[in-house]
Amino acid sequence: MSRNGDERCKVIIVGGVAGGASCAARLRRLDEQAEILMVERGPYVSYANCGLPYHVGGVIAKESSLLVANERLFREFFAIEVRTHCEAITIAPTTKTVTLRRWWRISSILGST
């Protein structure tokens, strides 16, 4: 996927869970050298969306039973960097930059005011 032999493809995937996690894993299979960063606003990288109604309905008691993968698995198994509690706030295609904001920092600032 790199444009020439010396340049590594750099990809930021905004959003984890089903779509983002699947995209990141697929990209890794297509390009072993790509630098992949996945950012997820929430606390979970990947969970079973289809199980949510069962959790809400009490059939699946523990929310943690829905978790499919965590940051460590993506880092160690797929060599994908993951940042949870992180939001992409601006995307600038012309300069190829993305501005990220960590939620834990914002919540601590808002909590002290």
Rosetta silent file (secondary structure, phi, psi, omega in degrees, C-alpha in Angstrom):
SEQUENCE: MSRNGDERCKVIIVGGVAGGASCAARLRRLDEQAEILMVERGPYVSYANCGLPYHVGGVIAKESSLLVANERLFREFFAIEVRTHCEAITIAPTTKTVTLRRWWRISSILGST
SCORE:     score description
SCORE:     0.000 S_00000001
   1 L     0.000  -16.828  179.263    0.000    0.000    0.000 S_00000001
   2 L   -69.270  153.398 -175.192    2.959    2.354    0.330 S_00000001
   3 L   -76.633  -31.777  172.827    3.532    4.679   -2.579 S_00000001
   4 L  -141.610  175.905 -174.146    7.182    3.810   -2.951 S_00000001
   5 L   -65.113  -22.785 -176.098    9.543    1.348   -1.360 S_00000001
   6 L   -96.369  -21.295 -174.282   10.781    3.769    1.335 S_00000001
   7 L   -96.362  125.429  176.996    7.531    5.359    2.471 S_00000001
   8 L   -89.365  140.644  176.820    5.285    3.543    4.944 S_00000001
   9 L   -69.065  131.782  177.325    1.550    4.008    4.723 S_00000001
  10 E  -116.577  126.622 -175.467    0.177    5.901    7.767 S_00000001
  11 E  -132.499  133.761  170.865   -3.492    5.450    8.630 S_00000001
  12 E  -112.880  124.423  178.083   -5.678    6.841   11.394 S_00000001
  13 E  -104.717  119.853 -178.342   -8.954    5.005   11.901 S_00000001
  14 E   -93.488  112.930 -179.118  -11.550    7.090   13.708 S_00000001
  15 L   103.357  133.322  178.226  -13.805    4.846   15.780 S_00000001
  16 L  -103.689 -124.595  178.593  -13.259    1.362   17.061 S_00000001
  17 H    51.958 -132.305 -172.190  -15.868   -1.227   17.962 S_00000001
  18 H   -71.808  -61.007 -174.034  -17.235   -3.157   14.965 S_00000001
  19 H   -66.643  -49.916 -177.760  -16.369   -1.076   11.899 S_00000001
  20 H   -66.109  -43.170  179.993  -13.096    0.498   13.017 S_00000001
  21 H   -64.731  -42.033  178.018  -11.679   -2.643   14.609 S_00000001
  22 H   -64.996  -41.635  179.177  -12.526   -4.742   11.546 S_00000001
  23 H   -62.301  -45.338 -179.728  -11.029   -2.112    9.248 S_00000001
  24 H   -62.071  -45.277 -179.805   -7.808   -1.954   11.278 S_00000001
  25 H   -64.924  -41.063  178.734   -7.392   -5.732   11.321 S_00000001
  26 H   -65.113  -42.955  178.548   -8.096   -5.986    7.584 S_00000001
  27 H   -61.029  -40.465  178.785   -5.639   -3.208    6.792 S_00000001
  28 H   -61.975  -39.353  178.618   -2.962   -4.989    8.800 S_00000001
  29 H   -66.288  -32.471 -179.906   -3.517   -8.157    6.756 S_00000001
  30 H   -79.165  -31.024 -176.804   -3.190   -6.142    3.533 S_00000001
  31 L  -142.846  101.098 -177.954   -0.112   -4.167    4.599 S_00000001
  32 L   -69.439  -19.757 -176.933    2.171   -5.525    7.314 S_00000001
  33 L   -95.606   -9.623 -176.121    4.335   -2.380    7.264 S_00000001
  34 L   -62.679  144.395  172.183    1.578    0.248    7.625 S_00000001
  35 E   -91.717  114.326 -174.512    1.536    2.485   10.691 S_00000001
  36 E  -117.947  127.762  174.737   -2.012    2.155   12.006 S_00000001
  37 E  -123.433  125.955  176.289   -3.572    4.223   14.775 S_00000001
  38 E  -113.290  126.603  177.969   -7.170    3.597   15.845 S_00000001
  39 E  -112.488  137.108 -178.704   -8.859    6.182   18.070 S_00000001
  40 E  -132.773  126.542 -178.160  -12.041    5.459   19.995 S_00000001
  41 L   -65.869  -32.540 -177.884  -13.991    8.037   21.967 S_00000001
  42 L   -89.287 -172.199 -176.507  -15.349    5.444   24.390 S_00000001
  43 L   -86.157  -11.878 -173.459  -13.617    3.043   26.748 S_00000001
  44 L  -114.654  138.392  178.682  -13.861   -0.086   24.575 S_00000001
  45 L   -80.615  -45.294 -175.284  -11.956   -0.985   21.425 S_00000001
  46 E  -152.669  126.868  175.518  -14.157   -3.845   20.298 S_00000001
  47 E  -143.979  164.831 -176.925  -17.293   -5.428   21.710 S_00000001
  48 L   -81.723   96.045  178.952  -20.159   -7.554   20.465 S_00000001
  49 H   -56.631  -37.338 -176.731  -22.823   -5.017   19.426 S_00000001
  50 H   -64.827  -18.529  179.644  -25.280   -7.828   18.732 S_00000001
  51 H   -88.867   -7.594 -177.512  -25.165   -8.777   22.416 S_00000001
  52 H   -57.622  -44.746  178.482  -26.223   -5.349   23.719 S_00000001
  53 H   -59.771  -33.479  179.044  -29.968   -6.123   23.770 S_00000001
  54 H   -71.045  -33.797  176.871  -29.230   -9.238   25.830 S_00000001
  55 H   -69.826  -47.030  179.118  -27.169   -7.193   28.284 S_00000001
  56 H   -62.077  -37.864  179.777  -29.849   -4.513   28.591 S_00000001
  57 L   -78.902   -3.644  176.756  -32.488   -7.236   28.992 S_00000001
  58 L    88.094   -1.076  178.908  -30.505   -8.928   31.763 S_00000001
  59 L   -69.661  -41.886  173.939  -29.746  -12.151   29.862 S_00000001
  60 L  -103.664  108.251 -173.368  -26.027  -11.259   29.807 S_00000001
  61 L   -70.863  -47.281 -174.824  -25.310   -9.941   33.291 S_00000001
  62 L   -92.012  125.907  175.820  -21.742   -8.677   32.911 S_00000001
  63 H   -60.235  -34.241 -178.747  -21.012   -5.958   30.391 S_00000001
  64 H   -63.282  -19.596  177.171  -17.444   -7.285   30.218 S_00000001
  65 H   -67.028  -17.920 -179.884  -18.819  -10.491   28.642 S_00000001
  66 H   -86.141  -12.847 -176.401  -19.434   -8.466   25.480 S_00000001
  67 E   -69.605  132.098 -178.436  -15.800   -7.423   25.076 S_00000001
  68 E  -101.537  -45.156 -177.587  -14.119   -8.970   22.050 S_00000001
  69 E  -148.032  156.725  177.586  -10.668   -7.346   22.049 S_00000001
  70 L  -124.039  179.367 -178.293   -8.728   -4.764   24.018 S_00000001
  71 H   -57.771  -41.599 -177.726   -5.894   -2.323   23.341 S_00000001
  72 H   -61.334  -43.507  179.988   -3.273   -4.865   24.345 S_00000001
  73 H   -61.740  -45.094  179.701   -4.529   -7.485   21.868 S_00000001
  74 H   -63.420  -39.123  179.985   -4.480   -4.985   18.999 S_00000001
  75 H   -68.550  -48.696 -173.943   -0.983   -3.819   19.939 S_00000001
  76 H   -79.426  -38.120 -175.476    0.556   -7.264   20.475 S_00000001
  77 H   -88.726  -40.431 -175.582   -1.270   -9.341   17.864 S_00000001
  78 H  -107.412   -6.416 -174.858   -1.852   -6.817   15.061 S_00000001
  79 L    55.840   46.428  178.646    0.822   -4.144   15.815 S_00000001
  80 L  -117.547  126.806  176.796   -1.922   -1.501   15.846 S_00000001
  81 E   -80.415  133.761 -179.604   -1.750    1.446   18.230 S_00000001
  82 E  -126.515  137.052  174.742   -5.076    2.132   19.935 S_00000001
  83 E  -125.429  112.989  175.662   -6.125    5.148   21.970 S_00000001
  84 E   -91.326  165.237 -175.557   -9.365    4.915   23.921 S_00000001
  85 L    55.138   38.541 -176.110  -11.065    7.955   25.462 S_00000001
  86 E  -134.563  133.006 -175.849   -9.671    9.868   22.497 S_00000001
  87 E  -122.455  137.485  172.161  -11.637   11.906   19.969 S_00000001
  88 E   -81.695  116.688 -176.081  -10.702   13.196   16.536 S_00000001
  89 E  -101.960  -25.027  172.666  -11.786   16.841   16.663 S_00000001
  90 E  -143.507  144.580  175.701  -10.459   18.079   13.322 S_00000001
  91 E  -127.625  121.438 -178.856   -9.424   16.372   10.113 S_00000001
  92 E  -116.202   94.582 -177.039   -7.433   18.405    7.576 S_00000001
  93 L   -61.716  -34.393 -176.960   -7.091   16.430    4.332 S_00000001
  94 L   -66.944  -35.716  178.688   -4.912   19.037    2.578 S_00000001
  95 L   -99.214   -1.648 -179.648   -2.220   18.896    5.275 S_00000001
  96 L    55.150   48.474  178.545   -2.936   15.241    6.109 S_00000001
  97 E  -127.417  151.559  176.308   -3.313   15.988    9.819 S_00000001
  98 E  -131.517  130.215  177.091   -5.793   14.948   12.479 S_00000001
  99 E   -96.342  127.300 -177.835   -6.158   16.731   15.803 S_00000001
 100 E  -112.348  150.706  177.449   -6.900   14.410   18.708 S_00000001
 101 E  -134.479  127.868  177.543   -8.229   15.148   22.175 S_00000001
 102 E   -83.474  127.867 -177.020   -8.013   12.790   25.141 S_00000001
 103 H   -67.969  -34.998 -177.634  -11.282   12.707   27.096 S_00000001
 104 H   -63.598  -31.672  177.558   -9.743   12.027   30.485 S_00000001
 105 H   -71.110  -42.226 -179.398   -7.872   15.326   30.304 S_00000001
 106 H   -65.863  -45.613 -179.070  -10.962   17.263   29.338 S_00000001
 107 H   -63.351  -34.170  178.897  -13.132   15.668   31.999 S_00000001
 108 H   -71.348  -34.171  177.265  -10.534   16.467   34.675 S_00000001
 109 H   -69.236  -46.789 -179.610  -10.404   20.114   33.540 S_00000001
 110 H   -66.108  -34.125 -179.462  -14.196   20.423   33.442 S_00000001
 111 H   -68.759  -23.082 -177.778  -14.514   18.646   36.762 S_00000001
 112 L   -92.308   -5.363 -178.629  -12.309   21.203   38.518 S_00000001
 113 L   -98.685    0.000    0.000  -14.219   24.273   37.335 S_00000001
